[in-house]
């Protein structure tokens, strides 16, 4: 069963505007949620995480919002830059061994 | 620091052949993981290790084996390769058990089984 879902396979946004990436989950036992960014032919790189006891975490241009009642989280990138063009994965962590459940990813394209 | 190093980067195997995907990290991380990514899908956990000598199965372990004799190395063994094992394989390591600081991933091994 897919516990983490990213229902938008792609997103196109203009440079300087806000990118909003969405993620839904079904497992209420997730302790942490994480976002990763992946360029072609590279491994994913960690962007930002949020604890399940918080509703917002911010790091520079990246902000993650968590709505536990809706089992929904989102990543906001403001302002979007051409270097942000990549695939973004949402992931949830449930246990003490750091194992992650990943969504299928959203391809972001930032246009000039 | 090199971080997480995976070799080889690319490999073509024939059905029934075996191979070992190498993974080495130089960050002294206790936690290490092997994931596979199929086209249009998220990463799925194959095996993981919480320290030298300790390994356990993930979500999709069939057809694979691992060992962890040292903190640095976590090789993934494919026995009797099948076309369903065509995928991109990522090794990762982490310092925190809950994963909130994120993994460090290797650059991946693209495997094709024909």
Interface residues (C-beta under 8 A of the other chain):
Chain A: X2 X4 X6 X9 X31 X32 X34 X36 X41 X42 X43 X44 X45 X46 X47 X49 X51 X89 X91 X93 X96 X97 X98 X99 X100 X101 X102 X103 X104 X105
Chain B: X4 X31 X33 X35 X40 X41 X42 X43 X44 X45 X48 X50 X56 X58 X90 X92 X94 X96 X97 X98 X99 X100 X101 X102 X103 X104 X105 X106 X107 X108
